[in-house]
Amino acid sequence: MTGYGLAATSELSTLLGRSISSARSSSYKARRAGVRVITVDARFTSQLCPDCGYTARNNRFSRDGFGCRMCGLAGPADHVAGINVRNRARLSVGTCQRARTCRLKADG
């Protein structure tokens, strides 16, 4: 995920289909281009609703699908996880105070 001159990667990216060398290469290329790289904890990012903050295993109703049981937000699970990784990165660098504020800034 990129934006605001930074790239966010998850610690789990190496376990979920990307090799360690690929993850290192991406970080190296980003740093070489002057982009700040932030590694965030990716646990529960595909189960956390970026809209209301509700986290539950059954929010991830299938391998590819996300549907919040609290507020009804729905979409591809990988996209939702990406939004949550981005929000955690922004929170860690202090560009916003809460995850919902991060989402509203980025998505309009």
C-alpha positions in Angstrom: 0.0 0.0 0.0 1.4 3.4 -0.9 0.4 7.0 -0.2 1.7 10.0 1.5 5.3 9.0 0.5 5.2 5.7 2.5 4.7 2.0 1.8 3.1 -0.4 4.3 3.8 -4.1 4.4 2.5 -6.7 6.7 4.6 -9.2 8.6 2.3 -11.9 7.3 3.0 -11.1 3.6 5.9 -13.5 3.6 3.6 -16.3 4.9 0.7 -15.6 2.6 2.2 -16.2 -0.8 5.1 -13.9 -1.1 8.6 -15.2 -0.6 10.9 -13.6 1.9 13.2 -12.5 -0.9 10.3 -10.9 -2.7 9.3 -9.0 0.4 12.8 -7.8 1.0 13.2 -6.8 -2.7 10.0 -4.7 -2.5 11.2 -3.0 0.7 14.6 -2.4 -0.8 13.2 -0.9 -4.0 10.8 1.4 -2.0 13.7 2.6 0.2 15.9 3.2 -2.8 13.1 5.3 -4.4 12.9 7.4 -1.2 9.7 5.8 0.1 9.5 5.2 3.8 8.6 1.5 4.5 6.6 0.7 7.6 5.9 -2.9 8.7 2.7 -3.5 10.6 1.1 -6.4 12.4 -1.3 -8.0 10.0 -3.2 -10.1 12.5 -6.9 -9.9 12.1 -6.8 -7.4 9.3 -9.1 -9.5 7.1 -11.6 -9.9 10.0 -11.6 -6.2 11.1 -14.2 -3.9 9.7 -12.4 -0.6 8.6 -15.7 1.3 8.9 -17.0 0.4 12.4 -14.0 -1.5 14.0 -15.9 -4.7 14.7 -13.7 -7.7 14.6 -15.0 -11.3 14.2 -13.9 -14.5 12.6 -17.3 -14.7 10.8 -16.8 -11.3 9.1 -14.7 -13.3 6.7 -17.5 -15.5 5.4 -15.4 -17.2 2.7 -11.8 -17.3 1.4 -12.4 -14.2 -0.7 -15.3 -12.5 0.9 -15.7 -10.0 3.7 -19.0 -8.9 5.3 -19.2 -7.0 8.6 -21.8 -8.6 10.8 -22.2 -5.3 12.7 -22.5 -2.5 10.1 -22.9 -4.5 6.8 -19.8 -3.3 5.0 -19.0 -5.8 2.3 -16.2 -6.4 -0.2 -13.2 -8.5 -1.2 -11.4 -9.8 1.9 -8.0 -8.9 0.5 -9.1 -5.3 -0.3 -10.4 -4.9 3.3 -7.2 -6.3 4.7 -5.2 -3.9 2.6 -7.3 -0.9 3.9 -6.6 -2.1 7.5 -2.8 -2.5 6.8 -2.8 1.0 5.4 -4.7 2.4 8.4 -2.4 0.7 10.8 0.6 2.2 9.0 -0.9 5.7 9.1 -1.7 5.3 12.8 1.9 4.3 13.5 3.3 7.4 11.8 0.7 9.7 13.3 -1.0 10.9 10.1 -4.4 10.3 11.7 -5.7 9.6 15.1 -8.2 6.8 14.4 -8.6 4.2 11.8 -12.0 5.6 10.7 -10.4 9.0 10.1 -7.7 7.4 8.0 -10.3 5.7 5.8 -12.4 8.8 5.3 -9.3 10.8 4.3 -8.3 8.3 1.7 -11.6 7.3 0.3 -13.4 10.6 0.2 
